[in-house]
């Protein structure tokens, strides 16, 4: 069968088990030698960074929790194989016959464009601080000092903190990782 007959379909999975379902689908396709019918399994995700306990931590966010996309020629064999995989609840279907509905090309291009766009850009950082919030400095020469957030410089991943040193208010520019919420 030619590549042009392959369409994208949405497979429903158990919540939080998208990666396991993807692994099972890929293993089953390989074991049954169905690579010519099912070419890709995709979980649209994005990577981002946030600051937890004063450390910069990388995390991944799934765009469509509980769903996996598969590019396949929808034969009875593929439907049966996918429906009988652990953590898979079935396809997004239409009508009483439970016929899988392919994703529109325009919608798939938007999803793929979003995935490609995010792979090419720097990861976003979730700003964990708010102006006026009380913070404690946990790193650097002012370790142990308390202060309040005066300004957030998200593009530099820094904040300006007002600290009282020797009875005078002083503004310090610190990295997100040098400060924790009080």
Buried (B, 14 or more C-beta within 10 A) or exposed (E): EEEEEBBBBBBBBEEEBBBBBBBBBBEBBEEEEBEEBBBEBBBBBBEBBBBEEBEEEEEEEBEBEBBBBBBBBBEEEBBEBBBEBEBBBBBEBEEEEEEBBBBEEEEBEEBBEEBEEBEEEEEBBEBBBEEEBEBBBBEEEBEEBEBBBBEBEEEEBBBBBBBEEEEEEEEBEBBBBBBBBE
